[in-house]
Amino acid sequence: MQSAPSAPLLRIGTRGSPLALAQAHETRARIASFYSVDPDEIEIEVIRTSGDRIQDRPLSEAGGKGLFTKEIEEALIAGRIDLAVHSSKDMPTALPEGLELSAFLPREDVRDAFLSPVATTLRELPQGAVLGTSSLRRRAMALSLRPDLKPVEFRGNVETRLKKLADGVAHATLLALAGLKRLGLEAHATSIIEPDDFLPACGQGAVAIETRIGDERTSGLVARINHEPTQIALSAERAFLTRLDGSCRTPIGGLATIEGGVVTFRGMVLSPDGRQSESVRLEGSVADAARLGFDAAGELISRGGTAFFRADA
Ligand SMILES: NCc1[nH]cc(CCC(=O)O)c1CC(=O)O
């Protein structure tokens, strides 16, 4: 007689892109190793989201960030999965009722990479070069440094964008170094852009684990693999975004770094054409990280920085 398969220890929900799968597998490996269980006892369930389905128009027009999380969060609420693994950067600031971010993996590199077959850096691109990017932040920041560049829409997963670049659809593109590294594709980076020049998106490089509020078993299990400095940095960055009330139609950069118990938060808002911008830099204690992000947003609002994106919302 065959015995009935035993119920999995945990079920992880994720998107099916190679990057999402790499992140789900890393989460599974960390949990399995912490509890010394066979990784196969933790199921990975691939869920197709609206963001994966919609390919014909910019996502900022189709409804924004929530598109990559909606169906996964529905499965979580319904109890078909126990935890969801997401790129923090793709998550809306407001979570659906009943869900929480209960843990973060150690943050990967936060920087953006410059990729081009014709130049080593953004500054060295030929006059009027075509820049492929679907990120309003990268577009605005690139235009602030090089107003002559011609941005074109560049959708798809990391591999698709690399292929478009190789096919000559654009002279250059910008990608998160974190994604390239998690996919083992960092050799494709032509150069790396320092945050001083080009602030990353809030949450860039951080992987978030979402669970049901009240599911003590799962939140207890994942709490043990939580990377606290990442969680603290993310609390500042998410507070910043929440107060700015930015959608993905808004060029915003934000980064919290932690050193010796001190959190440094840098934030920036830009007009879509990159001609106007406001920046802020605040320091505070680790215990006040969320307050720091909140205050940084307040500072930009009081300087009128949010008028840049309110106008075209
Ligand atoms: N918007 C897509 C997305 N979401 C997360 C990453 C990269 C990994 C990360 O930032 O954690 C990417 C691709 C990119 O921006 O290059």
The ligand as an SDF file (V2000), in Angstrom:
LIG
                    3D

 16 16  0  0  0  0  0  0  0  0999 V2000
   10.4820   45.9690  -11.5110 N   0  0  0  0  0  0  0  0  0  0  0  0
   10.9430   44.6500  -11.7570 C   0  0  0  0  0  0  0  0  0  0  0  0
   11.9310   44.2450  -10.7330 C   0  0  0  0  0  0  0  0  0  0  0  0
   11.5800   43.9800   -9.4750 N   0  0  0  0  0  0  0  0  0  0  0  0
   12.7020   43.6730   -8.7570 C   0  0  0  0  0  0  0  0  0  0  0  0
   13.7730   43.7390   -9.6250 C   0  0  0  0  0  0  0  0  0  0  0  0
   15.1870   43.5020   -9.2990 C   0  0  0  0  0  0  0  0  0  0  0  0
   15.4950   42.9670   -7.9270 C   0  0  0  0  0  0  0  0  0  0  0  0
   15.3020   43.9440   -6.8150 C   0  0  0  0  0  0  0  0  0  0  0  0
   15.3490   45.1680   -6.9960 O   0  0  0  0  0  0  0  0  0  0  0  0
   15.1160   43.4500   -5.6970 O   0  0  0  0  0  0  0  0  0  0  0  0
   13.3030   44.0730  -10.8870 C   0  0  0  0  0  0  0  0  0  0  0  0
   14.0700   44.2350  -12.1360 C   0  0  0  0  0  0  0  0  0  0  0  0
   14.8810   45.5010  -12.1740 C   0  0  0  0  0  0  0  0  0  0  0  0
   14.4640   46.5420  -11.6610 O   0  0  0  0  0  0  0  0  0  0  0  0
   15.9840   45.4800  -12.7570 O   0  0  0  0  0  0  0  0  0  0  0  0
  1  2  1  0
  2  3  1  0
  3  4  1  0
  3 12  2  0
  4  5  1  0
  5  6  2  0
  6  7  1  0
  6 12  1  0
  7  8  1  0
  8  9  1  0
  9 10  2  0
  9 11  1  0
 12 13  1  0
 13 14  1  0
 14 15  2  0
 14 16  1  0
M  END
$$$$
